[in-house]
Amino acid sequence: MHYLSPEAIFLFGGPTAAGEYIFKPTKENMEKHLLPFFKNKIKILPSKLKPGDAAIVGASALVWKEIEK
């Protein structure tokens, strides 16, 4: 978080179906370990990708990175 300074972190997969049971403790633990400058600025959101798309998007990003080298 401190290095990339993202606006949001997106979670994906079966556990996100638990809603606040997963998002609330994740957010609380993240906030506990953030530098004061970042507190309450980074969102944790569920991904809107279709179930089969996340793996393909992630794999294609890795391939693209290798091609650019």
C-alpha positions, 0 to 999 in steps of 0.5 A: 500500500505504501509503495503503490498508493492505490485508490482501491483494492479489489477482492475476488472469488468465493470468499467475497460472497461473505460480504461484510464478514470478509470485508470488515475484518480485512479493512480493519486489519489493513487500517491498523497497519497503514501509515497515518497518511493512508488511513481511511483513504484506500477502499476495499471493494468486491470485483465486478469481473465474471467468475471466469474472467479474473484468472484470464485478466491476471494471466494476460497481465503477466504475459504483457509484462514479459513481452514489454521486457 
